[in-house]
Amino acid sequence: MDLQLTGKVVVITGGAAGIGAACAAAFLQEGCQVAICGRNQEKLDAFKASMVEAGYELFGCVADVANQQALEEFAQQVYAKYGRIDIWVNNAGISHKTKLLEMAATDWDKVMDINLKSVFLGAQVAARYMRKGEGGVILNASSYASVIPSAGGGAYAASKAAVSSLTRTLAAELAPYNIRVNGYIPGVIATQMNSKRLAEQPGATLGQIALNRAGDAKEVAAGLVFLASGAASYITGTDLEISGGKFAVQIPGEPWEW
């Protein structure tokens, strides 16, 4: 199947590690031009070097996704280098485990800034450049926490639920400009963010998942490549759940015991 991605310019925030890095590699393999940003120069340099070693060119720079000026300057650099922006992935995010009654207001603001405000800012920036061309695709990182929140992770869940809502509104408002907007909901993916959870509670965690295993970041990336491609031309304003069937039924682990 021709995914119609060759030559497309893809921007990925938080693209130097985890799901973001897997997405960058996947789009490069599809023949795209890829630009990433992150907060850590060393991580950016290390990932860029790994892609160069694999035979791909990658543009990357440090940018605070919650800072409007920094995000705009990053986008300007991408546009100056490639002359267009076709796909923008709002992937950057953080998790913060704290009971709501014990959470400092500054920590709440940080979660909302990085997980939610950055999506709002990224969509604004991306849409401005996409409107100059033939349109584009914006993909926003939600989370399974937006479906079922966890006690002790209320701020994170609230930010991701808001992302899912924002995705639907953006899809409607940007549709006249041929810009599709979708979200993606990863389940338990084997990344650094989930490493502690998988180590401490592997049975309980995997028992929630119909496939009875954690997902790989490459499996999430494959979903994003599809959503960004021409094969998904009539899909907008929705979230793609990539969770291995998490809570597909009340006790997903039971069939594994039969």
C-alpha positions in Angstrom: 0.0 0.0 0.0 1.3 3.4 -0.9 1.0 5.5 2.2 1.8 8.7 0.2 4.4 9.9 2.7 7.6 10.1 0.6 9.0 13.6 0.9 6.6 14.8 3.6 8.1 17.0 6.3 7.4 15.7 9.7 7.9 17.5 13.0 7.9 15.6 16.3 8.1 17.2 19.7 9.8 15.1 22.4 11.3 13.1 19.5 14.6 12.0 21.0 13.5 9.1 23.1 10.7 6.6 23.7 7.6 6.8 21.4 8.9 10.1 19.8 12.1 8.5 18.8 10.3 5.4 17.4 8.0 7.7 15.4 11.0 9.6 14.0 12.6 6.4 12.9 9.4 5.1 11.4 8.7 8.3 9.3 12.3 8.3 8.1 11.9 4.8 6.9 8.9 5.9 4.9 11.0 8.5 3.1 10.0 11.6 5.1 12.1 14.5 6.2 12.0 14.6 10.0 12.7 17.3 12.5 12.6 16.8 16.2 12.9 18.9 19.3 13.5 18.1 23.0 14.8 19.6 26.2 18.1 17.7 26.4 20.8 18.4 23.9 22.7 15.2 24.7 19.7 13.0 24.0 19.1 14.9 20.7 22.7 14.5 19.6 22.7 10.8 20.6 19.5 10.0 18.7 20.6 12.0 15.7 23.9 10.2 15.6 22.1 6.8 15.7 19.9 7.9 12.7 22.9 9.1 10.7 24.6 5.8 11.4 21.5 4.1 10.0 21.7 6.2 6.9 19.2 8.9 7.6 19.4 12.7 7.9 17.6 14.2 10.9 17.2 17.8 12.0 16.9 18.4 15.8 17.2 21.3 18.2 16.4 22.1 21.8 13.1 23.8 22.4 10.7 24.2 25.3 7.3 23.1 23.9 5.5 25.1 26.6 7.2 28.3 25.5 5.4 29.9 22.5 8.4 31.8 21.3 10.7 28.8 21.5 8.2 26.6 19.6 7.7 29.3 16.9 11.4 29.6 16.4 11.8 25.9 16.1 9.0 25.8 13.4 10.7 28.7 11.6 13.9 26.7 11.5 12.2 23.7 10.1 10.3 25.7 7.5 13.5 27.5 6.4 15.3 24.2 6.0 12.6 22.2 4.2 10.2 24.8 2.8 7.1 23.2 4.3 5.5 21.4 7.2 3.2 18.5 6.4 2.8 16.5 9.6 3.2 17.7 13.2 3.2 15.3 16.1 2.6 16.8 19.5 4.3 14.0 21.4 6.2 15.7 24.3 4.8 15.0 27.7 5.5 14.3 31.3 4.0 12.1 34.0 3.6 13.2 37.6 2.5 10.8 40.3 1.0 12.8 43.3 -2.2 12.7 45.2 -4.3 15.7 44.2 -4.7 17.0 47.7 -0.9 17.0 48.2 0.0 18.4 44.8 1.7 21.8 44.6 0.1 24.3 42.3 3.5 24.7 40.5 3.6 21.0 39.7 0.0 21.1 38.4 1.0 24.0 36.2 4.0 22.2 34.9 2.0 19.1 33.9 -0.6 21.3 32.1 2.0 23.4 30.4 3.9 20.4 28.9 1.0 18.0 28.3 -1.8 20.4 27.3 -0.6 23.9 26.6 2.2 22.6 24.3 -0.5 20.8 22.2 -2.5 24.0 21.8 0.7 26.0 20.9 2.0 23.3 18.6 -1.3 23.0 16.7 -1.4 26.8 16.2 2.1 26.9 14.9 1.6 23.8 12.7 -1.7 25.1 11.2 -0.2 28.4 10.2 2.4 26.7 8.1 0.1 24.0 6.8 -2.3 26.6 5.5 0.4 28.0 3.3 0.5 24.7 1.5 -2.0 21.9 0.7 -3.0 21.2 4.3 -1.5 18.6 6.6 -2.0 16.3 9.6 -1.6 17.1 13.3 -1.3 14.2 15.8 -1.7 14.7 19.5 -0.5 12.5 22.4 -3.3 11.5 24.7 -3.1 8.5 27.0 -5.2 5.7 28.4 -5.5 7.8 31.5 -7.9 9.9 29.5 -10.2 6.9 29.3 -9.7 5.6 32.8 -7.8 7.9 35.2 -5.6 6.5 38.0 -5.7 7.5 41.6 -2.5 9.4 42.3 -2.3 10.6 38.7 -5.1 13.0 38.5 -3.3 15.9 37.0 -1.8 13.8 34.2 -5.2 12.2 33.5 -6.9 15.6 33.4 -4.3 17.0 31.0 -4.7 14.0 28.6 -8.5 14.1 28.7 -8.2 17.7 27.8 -6.0 16.8 24.9 -8.6 14.4 23.6 -11.2 17.2 23.8 -8.9 19.7 22.1 -8.2 17.2 19.3 -11.9 17.1 18.4 -12.3 20.9 18.4 -9.2 21.4 16.3 -10.3 18.8 13.8 -13.5 20.7 13.2 -11.9 24.2 13.1 -9.1 23.1 10.8 -11.0 20.9 8.4 -11.7 23.7 5.9 -7.9 24.1 5.5 -7.5 20.4 4.6 -5.9 19.7 8.0 -6.8 16.5 9.8 -6.3 16.3 13.5 -6.3 13.0 15.5 -5.0 11.8 18.8 -3.3 8.6 19.9 -3.8 6.7 23.1 -0.9 4.5 24.0 -1.5 1.8 26.6 1.3 0.3 28.7 4.3 0.8 26.4 7.8 -0.4 27.4 9.4 3.0 27.7 11.4 4.6 30.4 8.2 6.3 31.7 6.7 2.9 32.4 9.8 1.0 33.5 9.2 1.3 37.2 5.6 0.3 37.0 6.4 -2.8 34.9 9.2 -3.8 37.3 7.2 -3.4 40.5 3.8 -4.7 39.3 4.2 -6.8 36.2 1.4 -9.2 36.9 -1.2 -6.6 37.8 -0.2 -4.4 35.0 -0.2 -6.9 32.2 -3.3 -8.6 33.5 -5.2 -5.6 32.4 -4.2 -6.1 28.8 -5.9 -8.6 26.5 -2.6 -9.3 24.7 -1.0 -9.9 28.1 2.2 -7.9 27.3 3.5 -4.4 27.2 3.6 -2.7 23.8 6.7 -1.7 21.9 7.2 2.0 21.0 7.5 0.8 17.3 4.0 -0.5 17.5 2.7 2.9 18.5 4.8 4.5 15.8 3.2 2.3 13.2 -0.2 3.6 14.2 0.9 7.2 13.9 2.4 6.5 10.4 -1.0 5.2 9.4 -2.9 8.2 10.8 -0.6 10.6 9.0 -0.8 8.8 5.7 -3.2 9.0 2.8 -4.7 5.7 3.9 -6.4 7.6 6.8 -7.7 10.4 4.6 -11.2 10.2 6.1 -10.2 9.9 9.7 -10.2 13.1 11.8 -11.4 14.2 15.2 -10.8 10.9 16.9 -8.3 9.0 19.1 -6.6 5.8 18.0 -6.2 3.5 21.0 -3.0 1.5 20.8 -3.2 -0.5 24.0 -3.2 -4.2 23.2 -6.9 -4.4 24.3 -6.4 -2.9 27.7 -9.7 -3.4 29.7 -11.4 -4.7 26.5 -13.4 -6.8 29.0 -13.6 -6.5 32.8 -10.9 -9.2 33.4 -8.7 -9.3 30.3 -6.2 -11.7 31.9 -8.8 -14.4 32.6 -8.6 -16.2 29.2 -4.8 -16.6 29.7 -5.7 -18.7 32.8 -8.1 -21.0 31.0 
